[in-house]
Amino acid sequence: MGRPRGSGVDLGVELGLGVEVAVAVAVAVALAVAVAVAVAIAVAVAVAVAVGVDVGVGVGLAAPEGAWIRTVEGDPILKYPTVTLAFCGG
């Protein structure tokens, strides 16, 4: 009854081969997942850069709206503030 003598070695060899195949498959799947994640990240970065360029992010400062006068920092803008205040009704 049962298995004949010596069949345990064959079973162990077959089991060992099965484990090697399972490990090889697991490594291949892990590598495929890593490549897929790397590709997904690369695509996301490319899309973000394309959107940023399309929107104009980082191209420089936008021109201010309306009329403006360039002044040197520290110079007073209003030379006679009392006259201006009286003109505004103050």
HTML snippet that shows the backbone in 3Dmol.js (N, CA, C, O; Angstrom):
<script src="https://3Dmol.org/build/3Dmol-min.js"></script>
<div id="view" style="width:600px;height:400px;position:relative"></div>
<script>
const pdb = `
ATOM      1  N   MET A   1       0.825  -1.174   0.000  1.00  0.00           N
ATOM      2  CA  MET A   1       0.000   0.000   0.000  1.00  0.00           C
ATOM      3  C   MET A   1       0.876   1.247   0.000  1.00  0.00           C
ATOM      4  O   MET A   1       2.016   1.211   0.464  1.00  0.00           O
ATOM      5  N   GLY A   2       0.352   2.333  -0.512  1.00  0.00           N
ATOM      6  CA  GLY A   2       1.098   3.582  -0.522  1.00  0.00           C
ATOM      7  C   GLY A   2       2.103   3.636  -1.656  1.00  0.00           C
ATOM      8  O   GLY A   2       1.972   2.925  -2.653  1.00  0.00           O
ATOM      9  N   ARG A   3       3.088   4.469  -1.501  1.00  0.00           N
ATOM     10  CA  ARG A   3       4.108   4.623  -2.528  1.00  0.00           C
ATOM     11  C   ARG A   3       5.230   3.631  -2.299  1.00  0.00           C
ATOM     12  O   ARG A   3       5.529   3.254  -1.166  1.00  0.00           O
ATOM     13  N   PRO A   4       5.840   3.219  -3.385  1.00  0.00           N
ATOM     14  CA  PRO A   4       6.979   2.311  -3.211  1.00  0.00           C
ATOM     15  C   PRO A   4       8.187   3.069  -2.688  1.00  0.00           C
ATOM     16  O   PRO A   4       8.222   4.299  -2.736  1.00  0.00           O
ATOM     17  N   ARG A   5       9.171   2.343  -2.193  1.00  0.00           N
ATOM     18  CA  ARG A   5      10.384   2.963  -1.651  1.00  0.00           C
ATOM     19  C   ARG A   5      11.115   3.748  -2.740  1.00  0.00           C
ATOM     20  O   ARG A   5      11.143   3.351  -3.905  1.00  0.00           O
ATOM     21  N   GLY A   6      11.699   4.864  -2.334  1.00  0.00           N
ATOM     22  CA  GLY A   6      12.476   5.660  -3.281  1.00  0.00           C
ATOM     23  C   GLY A   6      11.657   6.699  -4.025  1.00  0.00           C
ATOM     24  O   GLY A   6      12.224   7.554  -4.706  1.00  0.00           O
ATOM     25  N   SER A   7      10.351   6.646  -3.912  1.00  0.00           N
ATOM     26  CA  SER A   7       9.531   7.614  -4.647  1.00  0.00           C
ATOM     27  C   SER A   7       9.555   8.985  -3.988  1.00  0.00           C
ATOM     28  O   SER A   7       9.185   9.973  -4.623  1.00  0.00           O
ATOM     29  N   GLY A   8       9.977   9.070  -2.744  1.00  0.00           N
ATOM     30  CA  GLY A   8      10.058  10.355  -2.052  1.00  0.00           C
ATOM     31  C   GLY A   8      11.093  11.265  -2.678  1.00  0.00           C
ATOM     32  O   GLY A   8      10.895  12.479  -2.737  1.00  0.00           O
ATOM     33  N   VAL A   9      12.194  10.701  -3.147  1.00  0.00           N
ATOM     34  CA  VAL A   9      13.232  11.502  -3.791  1.00  0.00           C
ATOM     35  C   VAL A   9      12.690  12.114  -5.075  1.00  0.00           C
ATOM     36  O   VAL A   9      12.909  13.293  -5.353  1.00  0.00           O
ATOM     37  N   ASP A  10      11.984  11.305  -5.852  1.00  0.00           N
ATOM     38  CA  ASP A  10      11.393  11.824  -7.082  1.00  0.00           C
ATOM     39  C   ASP A  10      10.392  12.935  -6.775  1.00  0.00           C
ATOM     40  O   ASP A  10      10.345  13.955  -7.462  1.00  0.00           O
ATOM     41  N   LEU A  11       9.602  12.722  -5.741  1.00  0.00           N
ATOM     42  CA  LEU A  11       8.610  13.717  -5.360  1.00  0.00           C
ATOM     43  C   LEU A  11       9.306  15.008  -4.923  1.00  0.00           C
ATOM     44  O   LEU A  11       8.855  16.103  -5.259  1.00  0.00           O
ATOM     45  N   GLY A  12      10.397  14.880  -4.179  1.00  0.00           N
ATOM     46  CA  GLY A  12      11.149  16.058  -3.733  1.00  0.00           C
ATOM     47  C   GLY A  12      11.752  16.817  -4.893  1.00  0.00           C
ATOM     48  O   GLY A  12      11.745  18.048  -4.896  1.00  0.00           O
ATOM     49  N   VAL A  13      12.274  16.106  -5.879  1.00  0.00           N
ATOM     50  CA  VAL A  13      12.855  16.752  -7.056  1.00  0.00           C
ATOM     51  C   VAL A  13      11.768  17.477  -7.836  1.00  0.00           C
ATOM     52  O   VAL A  13      11.962  18.608  -8.281  1.00  0.00           O
ATOM     53  N   GLU A  14      10.625  16.820  -7.999  1.00  0.00           N
ATOM     54  CA  GLU A  14       9.520  17.453  -8.720  1.00  0.00           C
ATOM     55  C   GLU A  14       9.015  18.674  -7.964  1.00  0.00           C
ATOM     56  O   GLU A  14       8.698  19.697  -8.572  1.00  0.00           O
ATOM     57  N   LEU A  15       8.939  18.569  -6.649  1.00  0.00           N
ATOM     58  CA  LEU A  15       8.492  19.695  -5.840  1.00  0.00           C
ATOM     59  C   LEU A  15       9.502  20.844  -5.939  1.00  0.00           C
ATOM     60  O   LEU A  15       9.114  22.009  -6.023  1.00  0.00           O
ATOM     61  N   GLY A  16      10.788  20.512  -5.929  1.00  0.00           N
ATOM     62  CA  GLY A  16      11.832  21.532  -6.066  1.00  0.00           C
ATOM     63  C   GLY A  16      11.748  22.247  -7.400  1.00  0.00           C
ATOM     64  O   GLY A  16      11.902  23.467  -7.464  1.00  0.00           O
ATOM     65  N   LEU A  17      11.504  21.499  -8.463  1.00  0.00           N
ATOM     66  CA  LEU A  17      11.357  22.117  -9.783  1.00  0.00           C
ATOM     67  C   LEU A  17      10.128  23.020  -9.821  1.00  0.00           C
ATOM     68  O   LEU A  17      10.147  24.090 -10.429  1.00  0.00           O
ATOM     69  N   GLY A  18       9.067  22.576  -9.166  1.00  0.00           N
ATOM     70  CA  GLY A  18       7.849  23.392  -9.105  1.00  0.00           C
ATOM     71  C   GLY A  18       8.094  24.708  -8.386  1.00  0.00           C
ATOM     72  O   GLY A  18       7.591  25.753  -8.799  1.00  0.00           O
ATOM     73  N   VAL A  19       8.870  24.654  -7.307  1.00  0.00           N
ATOM     74  CA  VAL A  19       9.187  25.871  -6.557  1.00  0.00           C
ATOM     75  C   VAL A  19      10.054  26.799  -7.404  1.00  0.00           C
ATOM     76  O   VAL A  19       9.842  28.011  -7.408  1.00  0.00           O
ATOM     77  N   GLU A  20      11.024  26.243  -8.117  1.00  0.00           N
ATOM     78  CA  GLU A  20      11.875  27.068  -8.977  1.00  0.00           C
ATOM     79  C   GLU A  20      11.056  27.766 -10.057  1.00  0.00           C
ATOM     80  O   GLU A  20      11.274  28.942 -10.348  1.00  0.00           O
ATOM     81  N   VAL A  21      10.119  27.040 -10.646  1.00  0.00           N
ATOM     82  CA  VAL A  21       9.265  27.630 -11.676  1.00  0.00           C
ATOM     83  C   VAL A  21       8.398  28.727 -11.063  1.00  0.00           C
ATOM     84  O   VAL A  21       8.228  29.790 -11.660  1.00  0.00           O
ATOM     85  N   ALA A  22       7.853  28.474  -9.878  1.00  0.00           N
ATOM     86  CA  ALA A  22       7.005  29.474  -9.220  1.00  0.00           C
ATOM     87  C   ALA A  22       7.802  30.735  -8.897  1.00  0.00           C
ATOM     88  O   ALA A  22       7.301  31.847  -9.070  1.00  0.00           O
ATOM     89  N   VAL A  23       9.031  30.569  -8.433  1.00  0.00           N
ATOM     90  CA  VAL A  23       9.875  31.726  -8.124  1.00  0.00           C
ATOM     91  C   VAL A  23      10.207  32.489  -9.406  1.00  0.00           C
ATOM     92  O   VAL A  23      10.191  33.720  -9.414  1.00  0.00           O
ATOM     93  N   ALA A  24      10.502  31.776 -10.474  1.00  0.00           N
ATOM     94  CA  ALA A  24      10.812  32.433 -11.744  1.00  0.00           C
ATOM     95  C   ALA A  24       9.608  33.226 -12.256  1.00  0.00           C
ATOM     96  O   ALA A  24       9.762  34.340 -12.756  1.00  0.00           O
ATOM     97  N   VAL A  25       8.423  32.654 -12.129  1.00  0.00           N
ATOM     98  CA  VAL A  25       7.205  33.347 -12.562  1.00  0.00           C
ATOM     99  C   VAL A  25       6.970  34.582 -11.691  1.00  0.00           C
ATOM    100  O   VAL A  25       6.608  35.642 -12.201  1.00  0.00           O
ATOM    101  N   ALA A  26       7.175  34.446 -10.375  1.00  0.00           N
ATOM    102  CA  ALA A  26       6.978  35.581  -9.468  1.00  0.00           C
ATOM    103  C   ALA A  26       7.950  36.714  -9.789  1.00  0.00           C
ATOM    104  O   ALA A  26       7.568  37.884  -9.766  1.00  0.00           O
ATOM    105  N   VAL A  27       9.194  36.376 -10.085  1.00  0.00           N
ATOM    106  CA  VAL A  27      10.185  37.395 -10.438  1.00  0.00           C
ATOM    107  C   VAL A  27       9.801  38.074 -11.752  1.00  0.00           C
ATOM    108  O   VAL A  27       9.925  39.292 -11.883  1.00  0.00           O
ATOM    109  N   ALA A  28       9.341  37.297 -12.714  1.00  0.00           N
ATOM    110  CA  ALA A  28       8.934  37.869 -13.999  1.00  0.00           C
ATOM    111  C   ALA A  28       7.742  38.806 -13.830  1.00  0.00           C
ATOM    112  O   ALA A  28       7.694  39.871 -14.445  1.00  0.00           O
ATOM    113  N   VAL A  29       6.787  38.412 -13.002  1.00  0.00           N
ATOM    114  CA  VAL A  29       5.612  39.261 -12.759  1.00  0.00           C
ATOM    115  C   VAL A  29       6.033  40.546 -12.042  1.00  0.00           C
ATOM    116  O   VAL A  29       5.567  41.632 -12.388  1.00  0.00           O
ATOM    117  N   ALA A  30       6.916  40.425 -11.039  1.00  0.00           N
ATOM    118  CA  ALA A  30       7.382  41.610 -10.313  1.00  0.00           C
ATOM    119  C   ALA A  30       8.120  42.563 -11.251  1.00  0.00           C
ATOM    120  O   ALA A  30       7.955  43.779 -11.156  1.00  0.00           O
ATOM    121  N   LEU A  31       8.921  42.022 -12.142  1.00  0.00           N
ATOM    122  CA  LEU A  31       9.641  42.851 -13.105  1.00  0.00           C
ATOM    123  C   LEU A  31       8.670  43.552 -14.054  1.00  0.00           C
ATOM    124  O   LEU A  31       8.839  44.730 -14.369  1.00  0.00           O
ATOM    125  N   ALA A  32       7.656  42.820 -14.504  1.00  0.00           N
ATOM    126  CA  ALA A  32       6.660  43.410 -15.399  1.00  0.00           C
ATOM    127  C   ALA A  32       5.901  44.534 -14.700  1.00  0.00           C
ATOM    128  O   ALA A  32       5.621  45.568 -15.307  1.00  0.00           O
ATOM    129  N   VAL A  33       5.569  44.335 -13.432  1.00  0.00           N
ATOM    130  CA  VAL A  33       4.862  45.377 -12.673  1.00  0.00           C
ATOM    131  C   VAL A  33       5.764  46.597 -12.498  1.00  0.00           C
ATOM    132  O   VAL A  33       5.304  47.731 -12.636  1.00  0.00           O
ATOM    133  N   ALA A  34       7.039  46.375 -12.196  1.00  0.00           N
ATOM    134  CA  ALA A  34       7.973  47.493 -12.027  1.00  0.00           C
ATOM    135  C   ALA A  34       8.109  48.296 -13.322  1.00  0.00           C
ATOM    136  O   ALA A  34       8.148  49.526 -13.289  1.00  0.00           O
ATOM    137  N   VAL A  35       8.180  47.612 -14.440  1.00  0.00           N
ATOM    138  CA  VAL A  35       8.281  48.301 -15.733  1.00  0.00           C
ATOM    139  C   VAL A  35       7.001  49.079 -16.014  1.00  0.00           C
ATOM    140  O   VAL A  35       7.054  50.211 -16.496  1.00  0.00           O
ATOM    141  N   ALA A  36       5.849  48.476 -15.712  1.00  0.00           N
ATOM    142  CA  ALA A  36       4.572  49.157 -15.940  1.00  0.00           C
ATOM    143  C   ALA A  36       4.465  50.415 -15.085  1.00  0.00           C
ATOM    144  O   ALA A  36       3.985  51.446 -15.557  1.00  0.00           O
ATOM    145  N   VAL A  37       4.906  50.340 -13.838  1.00  0.00           N
ATOM    146  CA  VAL A  37       4.868  51.510 -12.954  1.00  0.00           C
ATOM    147  C   VAL A  37       5.811  52.595 -13.476  1.00  0.00           C
ATOM    148  O   VAL A  37       5.460  53.775 -13.474  1.00  0.00           O
ATOM    149  N   ALA A  38       6.997  52.204 -13.920  1.00  0.00           N
ATOM    150  CA  ALA A  38       7.952  53.179 -14.453  1.00  0.00           C
ATOM    151  C   ALA A  38       7.390  53.871 -15.692  1.00  0.00           C
ATOM    152  O   ALA A  38       7.550  55.080 -15.854  1.00  0.00           O
ATOM    153  N   VAL A  39       6.742  53.119 -16.554  1.00  0.00           N
ATOM    154  CA  VAL A  39       6.145  53.699 -17.761  1.00  0.00           C
ATOM    155  C   VAL A  39       5.009  54.645 -17.381  1.00  0.00           C
ATOM    156  O   VAL A  39       4.874  55.722 -17.961  1.00  0.00           O
ATOM    157  N   ALA A  40       4.190  54.241 -16.402  1.00  0.00           N
ATOM    158  CA  ALA A  40       3.080  55.094 -15.970  1.00  0.00           C
ATOM    159  C   ALA A  40       3.592  56.412 -15.394  1.00  0.00           C
ATOM    160  O   ALA A  40       3.016  57.469 -15.654  1.00  0.00           O
ATOM    161  N   ILE A  41       4.661  56.356 -14.619  1.00  0.00           N
ATOM    162  CA  ILE A  41       5.237  57.575 -14.044  1.00  0.00           C
ATOM    163  C   ILE A  41       5.809  58.460 -15.152  1.00  0.00           C
ATOM    164  O   ILE A  41       5.636  59.678 -15.124  1.00  0.00           O
ATOM    165  N   ALA A  42       6.483  57.857 -16.117  1.00  0.00           N
ATOM    166  CA  ALA A  42       7.048  58.632 -17.224  1.00  0.00           C
ATOM    167  C   ALA A  42       5.947  59.321 -18.024  1.00  0.00           C
ATOM    168  O   ALA A  42       6.096  60.477 -18.423  1.00  0.00           O
ATOM    169  N   VAL A  43       4.855  58.622 -18.257  1.00  0.00           N
ATOM    170  CA  VAL A  43       3.735  59.211 -18.999  1.00  0.00           C
ATOM    171  C   VAL A  43       3.123  60.356 -18.198  1.00  0.00           C
ATOM    172  O   VAL A  43       2.792  61.400 -18.758  1.00  0.00           O
ATOM    173  N   ALA A  44       2.972  60.161 -16.883  1.00  0.00           N
ATOM    174  CA  ALA A  44       2.394  61.216 -16.040  1.00  0.00           C
ATOM    175  C   ALA A  44       3.271  62.465 -16.044  1.00  0.00           C
ATOM    176  O   ALA A  44       2.760  63.582 -16.115  1.00  0.00           O
ATOM    177  N   VAL A  45       4.569  62.281 -15.969  1.00  0.00           N
ATOM    178  CA  VAL A  45       5.487  63.426 -15.998  1.00  0.00           C
ATOM    179  C   VAL A  45       5.418  64.121 -17.356  1.00  0.00           C
ATOM    180  O   VAL A  45       5.412  65.351 -17.421  1.00  0.00           O
ATOM    181  N   ALA A  46       5.367  63.355 -18.428  1.00  0.00           N
ATOM    182  CA  ALA A  46       5.287  63.947 -19.764  1.00  0.00           C
ATOM    183  C   ALA A  46       4.003  64.748 -19.934  1.00  0.00           C
ATOM    184  O   ALA A  46       4.016  65.830 -20.521  1.00  0.00           O
ATOM    185  N   VAL A  47       2.902  64.223 -19.427  1.00  0.00           N
ATOM    186  CA  VAL A  47       1.621  64.936 -19.522  1.00  0.00           C
ATOM    187  C   VAL A  47       1.678  66.221 -18.701  1.00  0.00           C
ATOM    188  O   VAL A  47       1.211  67.267 -19.151  1.00  0.00           O
ATOM    189  N   ALA A  48       2.250  66.147 -17.495  1.00  0.00           N
ATOM    190  CA  ALA A  48       2.346  67.339 -16.645  1.00  0.00           C
ATOM    191  C   ALA A  48       3.200  68.416 -17.305  1.00  0.00           C
ATOM    192  O   ALA A  48       2.860  69.597 -17.249  1.00  0.00           O
ATOM    193  N   VAL A  49       4.296  68.020 -17.925  1.00  0.00           N
ATOM    194  CA  VAL A  49       5.158  68.987 -18.610  1.00  0.00           C
ATOM    195  C   VAL A  49       4.425  69.589 -19.805  1.00  0.00           C
ATOM    196  O   VAL A  49       4.504  70.794 -20.042  1.00  0.00           O
ATOM    197  N   ALA A  50       3.718  68.757 -20.552  1.00  0.00           N
ATOM    198  CA  ALA A  50       2.988  69.253 -21.718  1.00  0.00           C
ATOM    199  C   ALA A  50       1.906  70.240 -21.303  1.00  0.00           C
ATOM    200  O   ALA A  50       1.718  71.265 -21.959  1.00  0.00           O
ATOM    201  N   VAL A  51       1.198  69.943 -20.230  1.00  0.00           N
ATOM    202  CA  VAL A  51       0.152  70.849 -19.752  1.00  0.00           C
ATOM    203  C   VAL A  51       0.780  72.147 -19.251  1.00  0.00           C
ATOM    204  O   VAL A  51       0.261  73.232 -19.513  1.00  0.00           O
ATOM    205  N   GLY A  52       1.890  72.037 -18.535  1.00  0.00           N
ATOM    206  CA  GLY A  52       2.564  73.235 -18.032  1.00  0.00           C
ATOM    207  C   GLY A  52       3.046  74.133 -19.153  1.00  0.00           C
ATOM    208  O   GLY A  52       2.925  75.354 -19.062  1.00  0.00           O
ATOM    209  N   VAL A  53       3.586  73.553 -20.202  1.00  0.00           N
ATOM    210  CA  VAL A  53       4.055  74.339 -21.345  1.00  0.00           C
ATOM    211  C   VAL A  53       2.873  74.956 -22.077  1.00  0.00           C
ATOM    212  O   VAL A  53       2.939  76.102 -22.520  1.00  0.00           O
ATOM    213  N   ASP A  54       1.780  74.185 -22.204  1.00  0.00           N
ATOM    214  CA  ASP A  54       0.598  74.682 -22.899  1.00  0.00           C
ATOM    215  C   ASP A  54      -0.024  75.858 -22.150  1.00  0.00           C
ATOM    216  O   ASP A  54      -0.457  76.832 -22.766  1.00  0.00           O
ATOM    217  N   VAL A  55      -0.065  75.765 -20.828  1.00  0.00           N
ATOM    218  CA  VAL A  55      -0.664  76.824 -20.022  1.00  0.00           C
ATOM    219  C   VAL A  55       0.264  78.025 -19.937  1.00  0.00           C
ATOM    220  O   VAL A  55      -0.201  79.156 -19.793  1.00  0.00           O
ATOM    221  N   GLY A  56       1.552  77.799 -20.023  1.00  0.00           N
ATOM    222  CA  GLY A  56       2.514  78.884 -19.961  1.00  0.00           C
ATOM    223  C   GLY A  56       3.128  79.037 -18.586  1.00  0.00           C
ATOM    224  O   GLY A  56       3.622  80.111 -18.244  1.00  0.00           O
ATOM    225  N   VAL A  57       3.104  77.987 -17.797  1.00  0.00           N
ATOM    226  CA  VAL A  57       3.672  78.038 -16.454  1.00  0.00           C
ATOM    227  C   VAL A  57       5.186  78.127 -16.563  1.00  0.00           C
ATOM    228  O   VAL A  57       5.805  77.362 -17.303  1.00  0.00           O
ATOM    229  N   GLY A  58       5.772  79.040 -15.843  1.00  0.00           N
ATOM    230  CA  GLY A  58       7.222  79.156 -15.803  1.00  0.00           C
ATOM    231  C   GLY A  58       7.832  79.868 -16.998  1.00  0.00           C
ATOM    232  O   GLY A  58       9.053  79.855 -17.153  1.00  0.00           O
ATOM    233  N   VAL A  59       7.032  80.479 -17.836  1.00  0.00           N
ATOM    234  CA  VAL A  59       7.560  81.165 -19.003  1.00  0.00           C
ATOM    235  C   VAL A  59       8.055  82.553 -18.628  1.00  0.00           C
ATOM    236  O   VAL A  59       8.841  83.146 -19.367  1.00  0.00           O
ATOM    237  N   GLY A  60       7.622  83.066 -17.527  1.00  0.00           N
ATOM    238  CA  GLY A  60       8.017  84.402 -17.081  1.00  0.00           C
ATOM    239  C   GLY A  60       6.827  85.100 -16.463  1.00  0.00           C
ATOM    240  O   GLY A  60       5.742  84.530 -16.353  1.00  0.00           O
ATOM    241  N   LEU A  61       7.037  86.321 -16.065  1.00  0.00           N
ATOM    242  CA  LEU A  61       5.944  87.072 -15.460  1.00  0.00           C
ATOM    243  C   LEU A  61       5.028  87.618 -16.540  1.00  0.00           C
ATOM    244  O   LEU A  61       5.479  88.063 -17.596  1.00  0.00           O
ATOM    245  N   ALA A  62       3.747  87.578 -16.260  1.00  0.00           N
ATOM    246  CA  ALA A  62       2.780  88.135 -17.196  1.00  0.00           C
ATOM    247  C   ALA A  62       2.828  89.654 -17.101  1.00  0.00           C
ATOM    248  O   ALA A  62       3.135  90.211 -16.047  1.00  0.00           O
ATOM    249  N   ALA A  63       2.529  90.306 -18.190  1.00  0.00           N
ATOM    250  CA  ALA A  63       2.501  91.767 -18.188  1.00  0.00           C
ATOM    251  C   ALA A  63       1.355  92.234 -17.300  1.00  0.00           C
ATOM    252  O   ALA A  63       0.262  91.670 -17.359  1.00  0.00           O
ATOM    253  N   PRO A  64       1.585  93.254 -16.478  1.00  0.00           N
ATOM    254  CA  PRO A  64       0.506  93.745 -15.626  1.00  0.00           C
ATOM    255  C   PRO A  64      -0.589  94.391 -16.467  1.00  0.00           C
ATOM    256  O   PRO A  64      -0.329  94.963 -17.525  1.00  0.00           O
ATOM    257  N   GLU A  65      -1.802  94.287 -15.976  1.00  0.00           N
ATOM    258  CA  GLU A  65      -2.923  94.866 -16.706  1.00  0.00           C
ATOM    259  C   GLU A  65      -3.011  96.360 -16.419  1.00  0.00           C
ATOM    260  O   GLU A  65      -2.731  96.799 -15.303  1.00  0.00           O
ATOM    261  N   GLY A  66      -3.390  97.118 -17.398  1.00  0.00           N
ATOM    262  CA  GLY A  66      -3.573  98.553 -17.214  1.00  0.00           C
ATOM    263  C   GLY A  66      -2.275  99.327 -17.361  1.00  0.00           C
ATOM    264  O   GLY A  66      -1.208  98.754 -17.584  1.00  0.00           O
ATOM    265  N   ALA A  67      -2.390 100.644 -17.232  1.00  0.00           N
ATOM    266  CA  ALA A  67      -1.232 101.522 -17.356  1.00  0.00           C
ATOM    267  C   ALA A  67      -0.416 101.475 -16.075  1.00  0.00           C
ATOM    268  O   ALA A  67      -0.972 101.399 -14.979  1.00  0.00           O
ATOM    269  N   TRP A  68       0.889 101.520 -16.215  1.00  0.00           N
ATOM    270  CA  TRP A  68       1.747 101.528 -15.031  1.00  0.00           C
ATOM    271  C   TRP A  68       2.997 102.316 -15.342  1.00  0.00           C
ATOM    272  O   TRP A  68       3.434 102.414 -16.488  1.00  0.00           O
ATOM    273  N   ILE A  69       3.559 102.876 -14.285  1.00  0.00           N
ATOM    274  CA  ILE A  69       4.779 103.662 -14.407  1.00  0.00           C
ATOM    275  C   ILE A  69       5.846 102.971 -13.584  1.00  0.00           C
ATOM    276  O   ILE A  69       5.642 102.659 -12.411  1.00  0.00           O
ATOM    277  N   ARG A  70       6.965 102.741 -14.199  1.00  0.00           N
ATOM    278  CA  ARG A  70       8.054 102.074 -13.506  1.00  0.00           C
ATOM    279  C   ARG A  70       8.749 103.070 -12.590  1.00  0.00           C
ATOM    280  O   ARG A  70       9.121 104.165 -13.014  1.00  0.00           O
ATOM    281  N   THR A  71       8.922 102.681 -11.325  1.00  0.00           N
ATOM    282  CA  THR A  71       9.588 103.558 -10.365  1.00  0.00           C
ATOM    283  C   THR A  71      10.736 102.804  -9.725  1.00  0.00           C
ATOM    284  O   THR A  71      10.728 101.576  -9.637  1.00  0.00           O
ATOM    285  N   VAL A  72      11.722 103.564  -9.281  1.00  0.00           N
ATOM    286  CA  VAL A  72      12.848 102.980  -8.571  1.00  0.00           C
ATOM    287  C   VAL A  72      12.420 102.805  -7.123  1.00  0.00           C
ATOM    288  O   VAL A  72      11.785 103.687  -6.546  1.00  0.00           O
ATOM    289  N   GLU A  73      12.767 101.670  -6.540  1.00  0.00           N
ATOM    290  CA  GLU A  73      12.353 101.406  -5.168  1.00  0.00           C
ATOM    291  C   GLU A  73      12.974 102.440  -4.235  1.00  0.00           C
ATOM    292  O   GLU A  73      14.170 102.721  -4.305  1.00  0.00           O
ATOM    293  N   GLY A  74      12.159 102.989  -3.381  1.00  0.00           N
ATOM    294  CA  GLY A  74      12.635 103.978  -2.428  1.00  0.00           C
ATOM    295  C   GLY A  74      12.260 105.404  -2.813  1.00  0.00           C
ATOM    296  O   GLY A  74      12.189 106.275  -1.946  1.00  0.00           O
ATOM    297  N   ASP A  75      12.020 105.655  -4.081  1.00  0.00           N
ATOM    298  CA  ASP A  75      11.600 106.992  -4.500  1.00  0.00           C
ATOM    299  C   ASP A  75      10.124 107.180  -4.168  1.00  0.00           C
ATOM    300  O   ASP A  75       9.325 106.264  -4.358  1.00  0.00           O
ATOM    301  N   PRO A  76       9.761 108.352  -3.678  1.00  0.00           N
ATOM    302  CA  PRO A  76       8.343 108.577  -3.386  1.00  0.00           C
ATOM    303  C   PRO A  76       7.546 108.689  -4.684  1.00  0.00           C
ATOM    304  O   PRO A  76       7.991 109.310  -5.649  1.00  0.00           O
ATOM    305  N   ILE A  77       6.394 108.094  -4.689  1.00  0.00           N
ATOM    306  CA  ILE A  77       5.545 108.141  -5.877  1.00  0.00           C
ATOM    307  C   ILE A  77       4.804 109.468  -5.924  1.00  0.00           C
ATOM    308  O   ILE A  77       4.693 110.083  -6.985  1.00  0.00           O
ATOM    309  N   LEU A  78       4.293 109.916  -4.772  1.00  0.00           N
ATOM    310  CA  LEU A  78       3.579 111.187  -4.698  1.00  0.00           C
ATOM    311  C   LEU A  78       4.522 112.228  -4.096  1.00  0.00           C
ATOM    312  O   LEU A  78       4.949 112.095  -2.949  1.00  0.00           O
ATOM    313  N   LYS A  79       4.836 113.243  -4.857  1.00  0.00           N
ATOM    314  CA  LYS A  79       5.762 114.255  -4.350  1.00  0.00           C
ATOM    315  C   LYS A  79       5.079 115.194  -3.364  1.00  0.00           C
ATOM    316  O   LYS A  79       5.716 115.675  -2.426  1.00  0.00           O
ATOM    317  N   TYR A  80       3.803 115.458  -3.563  1.00  0.00           N
ATOM    318  CA  TYR A  80       3.072 116.350  -2.673  1.00  0.00           C
ATOM    319  C   TYR A  80       1.802 115.641  -2.198  1.00  0.00           C
ATOM    320  O   TYR A  80       0.727 115.875  -2.751  1.00  0.00           O
ATOM    321  N   PRO A  81       1.906 114.788  -1.192  1.00  0.00           N
ATOM    322  CA  PRO A  81       0.735 114.029  -0.754  1.00  0.00           C
ATOM    323  C   PRO A  81      -0.379 114.912  -0.203  1.00  0.00           C
ATOM    324  O   PRO A  81      -1.544 114.520  -0.276  1.00  0.00           O
ATOM    325  N   THR A  82      -0.072 116.086   0.346  1.00  0.00           N
ATOM    326  CA  THR A  82      -1.138 116.937   0.891  1.00  0.00           C
ATOM    327  C   THR A  82      -2.024 117.481  -0.214  1.00  0.00           C
ATOM    328  O   THR A  82      -3.238 117.587  -0.043  1.00  0.00           O
ATOM    329  N   VAL A  83      -1.436 117.822  -1.332  1.00  0.00           N
ATOM    330  CA  VAL A  83      -2.224 118.319  -2.459  1.00  0.00           C
ATOM    331  C   VAL A  83      -3.110 117.210  -2.989  1.00  0.00           C
ATOM    332  O   VAL A  83      -4.278 117.438  -3.302  1.00  0.00           O
ATOM    333  N   THR A  84      -2.569 116.028  -3.089  1.00  0.00           N
ATOM    334  CA  THR A  84      -3.347 114.897  -3.580  1.00  0.00           C
ATOM    335  C   THR A  84      -4.472 114.574  -2.620  1.00  0.00           C
ATOM    336  O   THR A  84      -5.580 114.253  -3.052  1.00  0.00           O
ATOM    337  N   LEU A  85      -4.210 114.651  -1.328  1.00  0.00           N
ATOM    338  CA  LEU A  85      -5.237 114.357  -0.346  1.00  0.00           C
ATOM    339  C   LEU A  85      -6.359 115.389  -0.429  1.00  0.00           C
ATOM    340  O   LEU A  85      -7.533 115.037  -0.318  1.00  0.00           O
ATOM    341  N   ALA A  86      -6.009 116.649  -0.623  1.00  0.00           N
ATOM    342  CA  ALA A  86      -7.022 117.689  -0.739  1.00  0.00           C
ATOM    343  C   ALA A  86      -7.826 117.494  -2.021  1.00  0.00           C
ATOM    344  O   ALA A  86      -9.032 117.738  -2.046  1.00  0.00           O
ATOM    345  N   PHE A  87      -7.163 117.059  -3.069  1.00  0.00           N
ATOM    346  CA  PHE A  87      -7.846 116.832  -4.339  1.00  0.00           C
ATOM    347  C   PHE A  87      -8.871 115.706  -4.225  1.00  0.00           C
ATOM    348  O   PHE A  87      -9.920 115.748  -4.868  1.00  0.00           O
ATOM    349  N   CYS A  88      -8.564 114.695  -3.401  1.00  0.00           N
ATOM    350  CA  CYS A  88      -9.467 113.554  -3.229  1.00  0.00           C
ATOM    351  C   CYS A  88     -10.606 113.870  -2.262  1.00  0.00           C
ATOM    352  O   CYS A  88     -11.488 113.034  -2.065  1.00  0.00           O
ATOM    353  N   GLY A  89     -10.609 115.049  -1.659  1.00  0.00           N
ATOM    354  CA  GLY A  89     -11.687 115.413  -0.748  1.00  0.00           C
ATOM    355  C   GLY A  89     -11.335 115.159   0.701  1.00  0.00           C
ATOM    356  O   GLY A  89     -12.216 115.168   1.560  1.00  0.00           O
ATOM    357  N   GLY A  90     -10.052 114.932   0.991  1.00  0.00           N
ATOM    358  CA  GLY A  90      -9.658 114.601   2.364  1.00  0.00           C
ATOM    359  C   GLY A  90      -9.217 115.755   3.173  1.00  0.00           C
ATOM    360  O   GLY A  90      -8.864 115.591   4.341  1.00  0.00           O
TER     361      GLY A  90
END
`;
const viewer = $3Dmol.createViewer("view");
viewer.addModel(pdb, "pdb");
viewer.setStyle({}, {cartoon: {color: "spectrum"}});
viewer.zoomTo();
viewer.render();
</script>
